[in-house]
Amino acid sequence: MTKAEIVEAVYQQINLSKKESAELVDSVFEMIRSQLEKGESVKIPRFGNFTIRSKVPRRGRNPKTGEEIEITARKVLTFKPSQILRDRVNNR
């Protein structure tokens, strides 16, 4: 599903213009993005949790050359679906 398809779905379900629907979707995505940029979790009941996790630096290996390299510390975004979402996906 693309952002345009989400906007279209909002447009069809709510009595808003397409422009207002697009602004609403953009606004929701921006709120989620800004919270994650601050390092905060985003919890959406019955859907799941978005969290930022810190990874420590570690040794790795270039699979092409076999050379050992240092993989730098970084933050990664994780999503954990709720049990309700998992059940619905698995039962379809």
N, C-alpha and C positions, 0 to 999 in steps of 0.2 A: 504494500500500500504506500502510495506517495503522499507528500504533503498536499498536493492538489486534490487527491482523492479524499483526504481527511476534510479539507475545506468544503468540498462538494457534499460530503455526508453531513457536515454541520449545517450547511445551507439548506439541505432537504429536511432536516429534523427540527430546525429552529427558525422562527419567523424573522430572519435577518437577511440583508442583501448579501451578495457574494463578497463584496468588498468588506463588509462588516464581519462576515464569517472568516475571511482570511486574516483580518486584524485580530480577531479573537484567538484563532489558532496560533498566530505569531506571538501573541501576548502570553499564552500558556507556555509555549516552547521557551520564550525568553525568561519567564519566571523560573522554569526548571533549570535552564542553563545558568542563570545568575546564582542560584543556590549551590549548584555543583561547583561553579568557579570559586565560590567562597569556601569550599570544602565541606559543605553541609549535605546531609542526606535528603533525599526526596522520597517521601512515603505516600503512595497512592493506594488507599484501602481497596481491597478486592482486585488489585492489579499487580502491585509489586513495589520494590524498593530500589532506588538508584543510589549507589554509594561510591565514594572515592576511596580507594585503597592505596597506600604507599607501598612501593616495592623497594627493597634494599638492593644496592649494587651487588653483582655476582659475576662469577667467571662463566664464560660461555665458549663455544667453539664455532668457528666459521665452518659450515658443513661442506663448502666447496674446497677450501684449502686445508682444513683441519687445524688451522692456527687458533690458538687461544686468544680470546678478547675479553675485555671488561665490558659488561653490560651495565650501563649507568642506572642510578636510582631514578625512579619516576613514579608518577601517580597514574593509576588506571581507573577507569570507570567500570563499575560492575552493576549488573541488574539481577536481582533475585525475584523471580515471580512469586506471587502469593499462592498459597495452597489452592485457593478457589480457581485461579487462572490455570494452574497446572492441571487440576482435575478437568476443567472444561476443555483444555487442549487435548488431553489424553483420551477423553471420552468422545471425541469427534471422529 
